[in-house]
Amino acid sequence: MTPLSPHAAYLDALNAGFRDDPAQRRAVAALELCHRQLQAGEAAGGIYLWGPVGRGKTWLMDVFFRSLRVPARRLHFHHFMRWVHRRLFQLTGTEDPLARLAAELAAEVRVLCLDELFVSDIGDAMLLGRLWQGLFAEGLVLVTTSNQPPEGLYAEGFNRERFLPAVTAMAERMQVLCVDGGEDHRLHPGQARRRYWVRSPGVLAPLFRELAPAADTEEVLALGHRRIPVLGCRDGVLWCRYQDLCEQPLAATDFILLGDRFRHILLEGLPRLDAGTRLQAIARGTEDGAAQVAAGERRLPPLSRQDDGVRRFIALVDECYDRRIPLWLEADVPLDELYRDGALAFPFRRTLSRLREMQLARFGLAAESG
């Protein structure tokens, strides 16, 4: 069956009950033109979709990606940067490894789609300017989504001038479109499917038995070099406590491994996440949020005792959302009270929107059907 073009897919979605959105229509028109140019073998420019959470940016990019009949790759930005760093390590000693990497990637794909572009790390910021320039010089078409416009990326970051070539390259070689129709499309359409309970101890035990009916279960999860206590682990289903998973010194790559192994994740004992008062070290590898100050080592606004765990929880939700893995939660407070005040309020807006979408039946249908 021939994949639908972006325009045809959007019309199909409207017929199925999606609400018409002028901002989405503008994005669809740009993606449709790019699609046609690529299918015809013509030169095409990239597209940068940005706006608040829930405006359909990821859905639009995925519709475009599925429509392509040229070699293409679609990745979450964190996964892409993980690959970039690993490949650069492998190219140690090579003359101009960034140019080599750009040439290799352009030889494999015509289009690169990156979801959730967010720059918070000085190492990534320094790489991206030359990398984008190399990819564009090779003729690769870049399509991205982000919550921020190009000029807003890494806005208060240390040595931001090292990132400006990336901003310039995106502005010159990509059509920048704001996708903000004023409402969060993640809240509709679709029937509800409860995956979040408040003060309901015991609710996850029968759910685990339903999702993973096999008799034997593991008591410890080996994750990298660490061993995580679990309440249940079998048949691609993980059941554990928040404190055992998110309050351990895990990195974003560990949550990528979770996404590789499990089709359902059950997490109980989720506390109110902005309730702590003491300070502690900051976990690396997840978003720093909007507020940063210039410093050699990243220094951020004071964080609560629990904020290190919050960063890991954000990484877990991102991974589950991107992989369409249902995340079943038993918590101490309602969703809207999870995290309201604190240094991580900006990145948690997206997390909250994603958790709300996870309460719809259409999320994770493939996982629940086995």
N, C-alpha and C positions, 0 to 999 in steps of 0.2 A: 504494500500500500504506500503510495507516494505521500510523504509528509506534507502537512498543510503549510502554506506560506504564513508569515506573521500576520498579515492582514486577514487571511481566511481563518486562521486560528482564533483571532480576536472576534470575528463575526460569529464563529461557532460558540465562543464563550458567552457572548451577549445573548444568543438564542437559548443557551442553557441556564440563563438567569443572572449572569454577571451584570453589574451596573455600568452603564456607559460613562466614560471618564475622559474629558477633553485632553488632560495631560497624557493619559495612556494612548489616546489616539495619535497625538503628535509623535510619541515614541514609536508606535507601531508603524507610522508612515516612514520614519527614518530607518527602522529595521527592515521594512519591506523593500525600500530602495537598495539598501546594502545587500539584502538577500538576492535581489534580481541581478545586481551588478556581479556578484560572485558567481551566480549560476551561469551568467553569460561570459564569464572569463574576463570581465573588465576590472579596471582598478577600482578599489573601494576604500573609503575612509573608515576609521573606527568610530565607535559610539560610546559615550560615557553617560550612563543613566544615574542620576543622583536625586535624593529626596528623603523625606522622613520614612520611618518604618511603616510597613504595611501598605505601601502605595503600588505594589505589583511589579517592582523592578526585577526581582529574581524570576517571577513568572514570565515576564516579557523576554528576558534574556534566554530563558530555557525554551520558550516557544521558538525564538530565533535559532537557537542551537539545533533543536530537533528538525528544523526545516532545511538545514544545510545538506548539500550533496557534494561538498568539497571537504577535504581533510580538516577536522576541527577538534579542539579539546576544550572541555569545560571543567574548571576547578574552583574550589573555594580559594580565596586569596591566601589564607594561611597555609593551605596545602601546597600552593604554587611556590611560595617563598621557602617552604621546607625543601621542596625539590631543588630550587635554585641554589640554596646553601649546600646541599649535599653534592650537587653536580660541580659546583665551584671547588669544593674540597677535592673531588676526584680529578679536577683539572689543574691542581696545584703544580706549578712549574711550567705550565703552558703559557706561551706568550699571548697576552690579551685574552684571558679566559672568558670575560664577559662577551666579547665579540664572537668567540668560538661557540659559547652557549647560545647566543642569539641565532647564529647561523644554523646550528643543529636543530633548534626548535622550529625555525622557519622552513627547514627542509622536511620536517615531519608534518606540519600542519599549515593550513592557509589562514585559519582563524583561531584566535585564543579568546575564550570567554572566562572572565574572572569575576566571581561573586564576592561582594562585601569587601571592597578595597578599603583598607584602613591602615594608615602608617603611624606607628607609635615607636618604632625601634630605630635608633640612629644607624645601625648597620643596614637595615632595609632601605632607609632613606638615602644613604650614600650609594647603594647599588642601583636603585631604580632609575636614576637619571640616565646613566649610560646604557642600562639594559633596555629601557624604552626606546632610546635613540637607535640602538642596534636592531631591535625588532622592527621598528618602522623602516629603517634603511633596507632591511631584507624584504620589505613588502608585506609583512604579516599584518593582518587586520585584528585589532584589539577591541573587544566589547566588554565593558565592565559595569558593575553596579557599585554604588557607595551611598552612605548617608551624608556625605559631604561633597561639595564641588571641588574640583582640582585645587583651586587656590586655598581651600580650607584644610587640605590634608597636611598633617604635621605642622599645624599653624604656629604653635608655640614651642616647637621642638628645638633641641640643642643643635647648633650648626645647621639651621634650616637652609642656609644658602647652598648647602651641598645637595639639597633636594630640589631646588628651583629648576634645574635642567629637566627634571621629570615633569614638573608642572608645565613648563614651556612646551615640551614635546607633546603632551596630551592636548594642550590648547590648540596646537598647530595641526595635529594629525587626527583629532577625534572631534566629532560633533557632540557638544556638551548639552544635555537636555535635563531640565528639572522635571521630575515626575512627582507632582504633588497636587492631586486633585482634591485635597482637603478632607478625605476620610480614609480610615484604615480598612482596606479591603479584606484583611485577614479575618475580620469579624463576620463576614458573610460571603457567598451564600453557603448553606450547608446545615445539616442537622447536627445537634450536639452529640458528643461522645465523651463522657466524663472520664478524665484522666488526672484529676486533681481533687484531693479530699482534705478537709480541715479537721484536725484533732479526731482522727478516726483510726486509732491503733487496731491492728488486725485486719484492715481492709485489703492489704496487699497479699496476704498469705493465700487466700482462695484464688486470687487472680493469678499468682505465680503457678499454682497447681493447674489452672485452666490453660495457661499459655505454654507450660512445660510439663506435660503429664507424666513424663518418664520418672521412674522411681529414684534413681541415684542422683545425688547432687553434690557438688563440691562445696567445701567450707572455706576455702581460701582461693583467691584469684591471683595468679602470677601476672604482674603487669610490669614489663621491663625488669628492673632489678628489685622490685618491691612486691610484697605479698599483702594483698588487701583482704581483710576479713569480709565474708559475705554471708547473707542469710540463705541464699540459693543461687546456683549457677549450673544451668544445664540447657541443652537443646536451643542454644542461642539466646537464652533469657538470663539476665543478670538482676539479682535482687540484693540490695545492700543498704546500709545506713548512710545518710549524708556525711556524718562525721568521719566515717571510714573511707569515703571516696574523696570528698572535697576538702577535708582538713588534713590531708596527707600531702607531702611535698611532691606533687605530680606536675608535669608540664603539659602544654597543649598537645604535644605529640602523643602523650599517653592516652588522651581522650580520642585521638585519631585511631589508635589501636583498638579502643573500645568499640568504635564505630565499625571497624573491620570484623569484629568477632560476634557482635550481638545484634539481634533484630528487635529486641525489647529491652528496656532498662527500667527497673522499678527502684525508686529511691524513697526511703522513709525517714522520718525525723528531720524534715527540712524546717529549720528555725526561721524566725524573723531575722533577715540578713543584715539589717542596719542597727542592731540592738547593742553591739559591743562598744566599749569605751577605750580599751587599752590599745597601744600601738604595737605593730610588729612588722617584720620584713615583708617586702612586696614580691609577689610571684611574677616571674617573667614569662613571656610567651603569650599573654592574653592582652586585650585592649587596655590602654591606660586611660581611656576616656578623653574628654575634650581639654581638661585643665592640666597643663604642664608648665614647668618653668625651665629656663636655660640652666643646664648643669651638666658636668661631665658624666657623672652617674645620674640616671634619671631620679629626680626628686619630685614627689607628688604631694598634693595636699594630705594632711593627716588622715590616716586610715584607721578604721576601727579594728578591734581584735579579730573580727570575723571577716574582714574584707579580703584577706588572702584566699579564704575559702570561697568567697563570692566570685572572685576572678575565675576560679576553677569551675564553679557552677555555671558561669557565663560560657566558658569554653565547652562544657558538657552540653548545654542547651544548643549552642551553635552547631556542634557536631551532629547531634540528634536531628536537628531541623534540616541541615543540609543533606543528611542521608535518609531523611523521612523515617527515622526510627522513633516509634512512640515512646514517650517518657512519662511514666506513671508516678505520681508524686503524692505522698502523704505528708502534710505540713502542719505547722503550728498556727498559721494565720492565713487569711484569704489571699488570693493572688495580688490584689491591689495593695496589700500591706506588706508584701515581702521586702521591698527595698524602696523607701520613699525619700530618705535624706542621706546624704553622704557623698564621698568623693567619686563613687562609681555610678551616680544617678544617670549620667548621660549614656554610657553603654548599656545600662540595665533597662532603658526604655525599649530597646530592640528586643532584649531578652523577654521582657514582659509581653510584648506583642507576639513573639513566637510561642510563648507558653499559652497564650489565649488561642492561637490558631490550632495548637495541639488538642484543644478541647472540641474540635470539629470532627465529625465522622470521616470526612474525606482525607484527613491526615493519617498516613501510615496504613492505608488500606491493603497494600501489597504485603506488609509485614503481618497484619492480623489475619490475612487469608492463608498464611503459611508460605 
